[in-house]
């Protein structure tokens, strides 16, 4: 019974409650697999072993490319205000739940990168007139980057190097060199990573 306590709230008791719990979990997993498979058929290119959980919303599906073993969490949004905008996720990229990625200016996310829950990425700008035509700004995020919970990456960043750690809640407003740890609002260099870290 102790094993069940991790996902059973004990409000529904007895065998009937257990059956309902198991059945509802199976239905959720089936919906995730079916929904993910249908979404994958609609995208530009999709590698092997891709997992897309429910609530994924996107624009311009033909401009979305996913490498092998990419995971997209629940309620992720990929949007673009510019129809030509493209996004490419290399192998083993993980996008946590509730992330919002604007790929108006083209985005490339390198292999092994992890975006934690609630990350926001903007790749376009309207200058000082919110009604003006959007101007796309290309963004390249390197390999093995870890973007912390609720961090924001704004449109003038252009490049984040390999092996970077961006602290939770950081607001990144300029390029970040490789092997760096940054944090704060606006994000500033905390330290350079060594080969051992």
Secondary structure as GFF3:
##gff-version 3
##sequence-region A 1 197
A	DSSP	three_ten_helix	2	6	.	.	.	ID=ss1
A	DSSP	alpha_helix	14	42	.	.	.	ID=ss2
A	DSSP	beta_strand	45	46	.	.	.	ID=ss3
A	DSSP	beta_strand	51	52	.	.	.	ID=ss4
A	DSSP	beta_strand	57	58	.	.	.	ID=ss5
A	DSSP	three_ten_helix	61	63	.	.	.	ID=ss6
A	DSSP	beta_strand	64	66	.	.	.	ID=ss7
A	DSSP	beta_strand	71	72	.	.	.	ID=ss8
A	DSSP	beta_strand	77	79	.	.	.	ID=ss9
A	DSSP	beta_strand	87	89	.	.	.	ID=ss10
A	DSSP	beta_strand	94	95	.	.	.	ID=ss11
A	DSSP	beta_strand	100	102	.	.	.	ID=ss12
A	DSSP	beta_strand	107	109	.	.	.	ID=ss13
A	DSSP	beta_strand	114	115	.	.	.	ID=ss14
A	DSSP	beta_strand	120	121	.	.	.	ID=ss15
A	DSSP	beta_strand	124	125	.	.	.	ID=ss16
A	DSSP	beta_strand	135	136	.	.	.	ID=ss17
A	DSSP	beta_strand	139	141	.	.	.	ID=ss18
A	DSSP	beta_strand	146	147	.	.	.	ID=ss19
A	DSSP	beta_strand	152	153	.	.	.	ID=ss20
A	DSSP	beta_strand	159	160	.	.	.	ID=ss21
A	DSSP	beta_strand	165	166	.	.	.	ID=ss22
A	DSSP	beta_strand	171	172	.	.	.	ID=ss23
A	DSSP	beta_strand	180	183	.	.	.	ID=ss24
A	DSSP	beta_strand	188	192	.	.	.	ID=ss25
###
